């Protein structure tokens, strides 16, 4: 947020749901209070102090479900809420990190939930919709919510992470220093042939399909190399990036859920960590060697998964990396709240995205293979380079070789 101010407002995630049918707004407001009481992270805010910024918890447990002001149509409400997203200065000076609004429209209501990425990840959003749905059902039926117990709080988790940092860093920093020894920073893509009129940080998403019947090597290599399909796809992305850029030593960043502990699996908050993977393509004799090396690197880093990587990378000079993630679609089973006797329809929200990396891959498993969203800056990655990268990934997966 501080490194790239243009990016900051997009971390306010906006979710809109059109509600038709029988809905008790008063009980929904009470259910929202129950949700905020259960998950104190929804009451947190950032404040500056003499020693830096601190995330604090508001004492009040009431989250008033604010009545939407103004006369908005469904089509224009998303644009209005996106325009109100907060920048860095507001967020680090006490602005609420969670907001909920109910807007009357001609055919019913629109529920708007705005939650900042500082306190949520995809796993958290799945919990939010599940718990809000159950809290509303409990209010409607006059009973207590039937939700899993929470052995800890997000504040306790944060305190434990801070207390563990000196010991964890003493182990992790030497490990990552050894991993990155001799790594030459920089990730230069071919210079764009066209001049984009988009801002330098604005990105686009280009989707591509990789059906299993055309790319059987993904599953075959997973079995023969005893690696997950994601590690095969990460390896293929690395070889493709090497072919396009000419670099044979590359660094990749992958988000991980960090929910291994049962104590935090039902807890809302931001738990995501990042796993770094160095891929030295020149040292491999075959694509299978690349997959095996990536697997070995991933397993070696597993011992340090509880140490947050970002302060470690700051100690080591923050080397540039390319992001490659696997997204498992946690929200597919419940993409929003469910209320009895009401029909709920998610409304499309299409913000403009900004990013500081030039290019990255998000892989998704599908019923018949895999899909990739290639996130790229048109100002830095022109159509020819984008096509070259995707073609090389396809070529590697069709004929697994370096």
TAFEN-V709328 format. One record per backbone hydrogen bond with DSSP energy under -1.0 kcal/mol. NH is the residue of the N-H (numbers start at 1). CO is the residue of the C=O. Records with the same first field share a line. If there is no record, write none. Layout:
NH=CO ; CO
//
This chain:
7=4
10=7
11=8
12=9
13=11 ; 115
15=113
17=111
18=345
19=109
20=343
22=341
28=24
29=25
30=26
31=27
32=28
33=29
34=30
35=31
36=32
37=33
38=34
39=35
42=39
43=40
44=41
45=56
47=54
49=52
52=49
54=47
56=45
58=43
66=64 ; 100
68=102
77=73
80=76
81=77
82=78
83=79
85=82
91=87
92=88
93=90
94=46
95=90
97=44
99=114
101=112
102=66
103=110
105=108
108=105
109=19
110=103
111=17
112=101
113=15
114=99
115=13
116=97
117=11
119=116
125=121
126=122
127=123
128=124
129=125
130=126
131=127
132=128
133=129
134=130
135=131
136=132
137=133
138=134
139=135
140=136
141=137
143=138
147=145
157=153
158=154
159=155
160=156
161=157
162=158
163=159
164=160
168=164
169=165
170=166
172=168
173=169
175=171
176=172
177=173
178=174
179=175
180=176
183=180
202=199
203=353
204=376
206=374
208=372
210=370
212=368
215=211
218=215
220=216
221=217
222=218
223=219
224=220
225=221
227=222
232=228
233=229
234=230
235=231
236=232
237=233
238=234
239=235
240=236
241=237
242=238
243=239
244=240
245=241
246=242
250=279
252=277
253=322
254=275
256=273
264=261
267=264
273=256
275=254
277=252
279=250
281=248
283=280
284=281
290=286
291=287
292=288
293=289
294=290
295=291
296=292
297=293
298=294
299=295
300=296
301=297
304=301
305=302
307=304
313=309
314=310
315=311
316=312
317=314
318=313
322=251
324=253
325=361
327=363
332=329
342=339
343=20
345=18
347=16
355=201
360=375
361=323
362=373
363=325
364=371
366=369
369=366
370=210
371=364
372=208
373=362
374=206
375=360
376=204
377=358
380=377
381=377
386=382
387=383
388=384
389=385
390=386
391=387
392=388
393=389
394=390
395=391
396=392
397=393
398=394
399=395
//
